[in-house]
Amino acid sequence: MRDIVVGMAGHIDHGKTTVVKYLTGVDTDTLPEEKSRGMTINLGFTQIKFDDGSRVGLIDVPGHEKFIKNMSAGVSGVDYLLMVIACDDGIMPQTEEHFQILKLFGVKKGMILLTKRDLVDEKRYEEVKKQCREYFKGSFLENSPLLPLSIIDIESYNTLKNLLKDELKKIDLEEKERYFRMDIDRVFSVKGFGCVVTGTVKSGKISIGDTLTIYPQNKMVKVKGLESHGEKKDSIGTGNRCAINLAGIESSEIKRGDIIGKSILTGDRIECKLTLLENSPKIKNNHRIRLNIGTDEIIGRVKIYEKNYILAGESAFVQIDLEEVLGGVLKERGIVRNYSPISTIGGIELLDFSKKEFNRKDIKQIELLKVLSQEDNEKKVEELIKTDRELEDIFSLFGEKISLKNLIEAKKIFLLDKKYIHRDILLEKISIIVDELEKFYSENRLMRGILKSQIKERYFKDYSLKDYNKFFDLDLVKEKIIVVNELVALKEFKIRLNKEEKDMKEEIFSYYKEQKFNLKPYSYYLKVTKDKNLFEQVHRYMVEEGFIQYLEEEYYILNGYLKESTKLIKNFLEKNGKIQVKEAKEVLNNSRDSSILILRKLDALKVTKNIDGIRMLRE
């Protein structure tokens, strides 16, 4: 369960702060400048306490155009809106702008409060009511409650409180387990305690003792103490005001707009859906903007997919290049304002962070953004896995762990070691490797396959070694591809020797049989053979197929002779417990150098262990 957040918005001097005072007993105009101006500049946070002991958070957001950048911090995360309109003024330009912004932020429920009812007659009141019903037609406020309020009629505020309590009961409070995240709106130092940051918990839960990270600095911190609305807490959940006393950082290292949380993605290039307000001028590619998201304001440039400009009221997928690093999650909303002259022109829905350079006609990217802008989380995860993204990054983008059960059961995704691979990508990689091997065999008909390390370098560069090795264990892969002695090969491929190659094979066998345990270097055989090129091809084939075993440098031995020598040395060791080179030389009836080469091979095979020149059997 989480706490509900009620937001209050409206034109300057329409009485929002007065409504808050009557609902909570708290004056949210807290700054001296706010007192003198009679307006809310920063966000006013407080709680409404109902008769049954229940509480909800209340945010009084700024109403003046000059301070609208602070609005994004308040509106994001609002569950229910109180839209304040004064009866004497009616709907004003800022009222319209605020409402357009609230729609961009995805607010779904609310009511209309007509303040200053005592200042107008019945005729004016009915005019304003009609104006509101017409203006909000087709929006989430179309059939919402509409309530008159008067400063001389206290009962009207009691009616509001009771009605609000009933309305809030209709809101679904269930929340999945999400990663903790809070946008920082204030930072200061308290003598004897150290650094304190404040904000509204956007998701998840925080507890004393937690280790968290400050973004975008990626600085680890520890939670020493917690407060909410002046009360000390052991833990604080979504929707609550939160003051956090931190260890491991100085207040000078943090600023408003930073984020404290767990597993948060950051970047300076974001993929978004941008929607312009109905009265916005059209914007073109590379339009410079101010993005207000969370508690931060960042300058950036808009790059538009598929088109050269966006008209008023239209939406388009865009990439925004930012001048600073931003942290965020999928579907997070932000306000877009013109860089200069400053005015609100629309809002964004964050869809992804990108490392790719912008390409206006990138069809794959556009199709991905279409999926990410929809509501089906399972489909979004599937599409992101198709892009070869790490699962940890995908969950960070969502701000929570998404169940993969259905995708796994439908065999749409497969687990390697820690990485998941989508069936489409899997089949694509199989096809690429098969094509590569077929081309390889056409030029190297006596070779079993391509080095496994080479395939990784070409097609699995970003995969961990464990993930890469697991790829070859998948059933779909094993149907066509196998790994033999660190060579990637086609399962159905068989080497067929022609008469010349068969004769050379027998010739090579005869060379090695003649020498037996008295080893000769590879260069020796090249000198005695009549066809060096054919010798090299067939010899390599015999090594890959296991007829010949490599020892070291230029030296090889027939596989059968290696097994025979291993048996002879083991028999000696079982009787005597240890063996030296001179004794091995007698057992194998060969030269000292050849004995050393064979003993080293047995060490490498972990048959024996060498302690100061004396070999013993490994236990």
Buried (B, 14 or more C-beta within 10 A) or exposed (E): EBBBBBBBBBBBBBBBBBBBBBBBEBBBBBEEEBEEBEBBBBBBBBBBBEEEEEBBBBBBBBBBBEBBBBBBBBBBBBBBBBBBBBBEBBBBEBBBBBBBBBBBBBBEBBBBBBBBBEBBEEEBBEBBBEEBBEBBEEBBBEEBBBBBBBBEEEEBBEBBBEEBBEBBEEEEEEBEEBBBBBBBBEBEEEEEEBBBBBBBBBBBBBEBEBEBBBBBBEBEBBBBBBBBBEEEBEBBBBBBBBBBBBEBBEBEBBEBBBBBBBBBBBBBBBBBBBBBBEBBEEBEBEBEBBBBBBBBBBEBBBBBBEBEEBEBEBBBBBBBBBEEBBBBBBBBBBBBBBEEEEBBBBBBBBBBBBEEEBEBEBEEBBEBBEBBBEEEBBEBBBBBBBEBBBBEEBBBBBBBBBEBEEBEEEEBBBBBBEBBBBBEBBEEBBEEBBEBBEEBBEEBBBBBBBEBEEBBEEBBEEBBEEBBBBBBEBEBBEEBBBBBEEBBBBEEBEBEBEEEBEBBBEBBBEBBEEBBBEBBEBEEBEEEBEEEEBBBBBBBBBBBBEBBBEBEEBBBBBBBBBEBBBEBBBEBBEEEEEBEBEBBBEBBEBEEEBBBBBBBBBBEEEBBEEEEEBBBBEE
